[in-house]
Amino acid sequence: MSVVAAYVYKNGARVREISLDKDDALAVKPGEFVWIGLYEPSEAELDRLRARFKLHPLAIEDALNAHQRPKVEIYGRELFVVARTAQLVDAQIAYGETAIFVGEGHLITVRHGSARAHTELRDQLEASPTLLAKGSDYVLHAVLDFVVDGYLPIIQALEDEVLDIERRTLEAFLSHGEVKRLFHLRRDLIRFKRVLSPMAEVCGRLEHLETPCLDDDVRPYFRDVLDHTQKVEGMVDALREVITSVFEAASLLEQQRQSAITRKLAAWAAILAVPTAVAGIYGMNFEHMPELHWVWGYPAVMVGIVGVVGWLYWRFKKNEWL
C-alpha cells in the first residue's frame, strides 16, 4: 500500500487511524475530517478513494499521472490543488508534485517524486490543536506552506555556491568547469521561476476563492504562503542578477588580461624591432656603406642599440606596459 498515514481528526485531535481496505472505516462523523496521505499510489487505490469521496475523474487522472503545473480547480464542492515540490539532488534542482483533494470532511494528499514526507508536518499540526481544529482547509494551507518552505533551503544553497564563485572570480580567472556550472545554475533558476510564478497564482487565488471548501477565517493564511512564495521569487531574481554580474565581471577581467598581454607583446615587439632593424641594415651586402671600416663602428652600434632598447624599456615600464 502507498498509504503513508490516514487519520481521523476532531476538534484538533487525532481520533483514530483508518484503513483504505475497509469502506466503512472511511466514513467520518459530523465535526470530523480525515487526512489521508499517499505516496505514488496505484490507480486502484485512487479509484477506491474516488468512489468513496466522489472525487472527480479528471482530478484523479491528474493526481495519478502527475507532471502538472501548479493550479487550482473546482469540481462542484470539491477543491483540487496541485503544487510543485523541489529539492536539491546532486547539486541540481529536482521536482516533484503534490496533489491535494479538499472536500467536506476529507483532505487527501498525493505525493510524487518528493522525498519530504508530511510526517513532520502532521506532528507540528497535532501539536497545535487550536489551529488543526479549523479543519481540512487549514491543513491545505499548512501543506502549501510546507511545500513553499522547502524552496528556501534550495535557493540559499545555490546562493552560497554562486557567491563563492563570485569571490573566486575576483581572485582568479574562472575555469571551464565553473563557467559551465554557472550556465547550469542559470538554466535551473529559469526553470525554477516557471514553477514559482504559478505557485504564487495558486496562493493568490485561494486567498480570494469563494468555495464551500474554504472558510473565511482561513483565507488570510494563504496570503502568508503567497508572501513566502514572492520572497523566494525575489531571491531567484536576485541570484540570476548575481550570475549575470559574475559573467560580466569574468568577461571584463578576461578582456583586461588579454589587453595587458597585448600591450606586453607590443612593447617587446617595439624593443626587439630596434636591434632587428639595425642588424638588418648592416646585414645588407653593399660595398660602400658608412662606418664599415671604422674601428669604433661595432662598439658604437652596440651602445646605440642598448641605449635605445633601454630607453624604450624604461618608457614602457613607466607606462605600465611591462
Secondary structure, 3 states (H helix, E strand, C coil): CCEEEEEEEECCEEEEECCCCCHHHHCCCCCEEEEEEEECCCHHHHHHHHHHHCCCHHHHHHHHHCCCCCEEEEECCEEEEEEEEEEEECCEEEEEEEEEEEECCEEEEEEECCCCCCHHHHHHHHCCHHHHCCCHHHHHHHHHHHHHHCHHHHHHHHHHHHHHHHHHHHHCCCCHHHHHHHHHHHHHHHHHHHHHHHHHHHHHHHHHCCCCCCCCCCHHHHHHHHHHHHHHHHHHHHHHHHHHHHHHHHHHHHHHHHHHHHHHHHHHHHHHHHHHHHHHHHCCCCCCCCCCCCCCHHHHHHHHHHHHHHHHHHHHHHCCCC
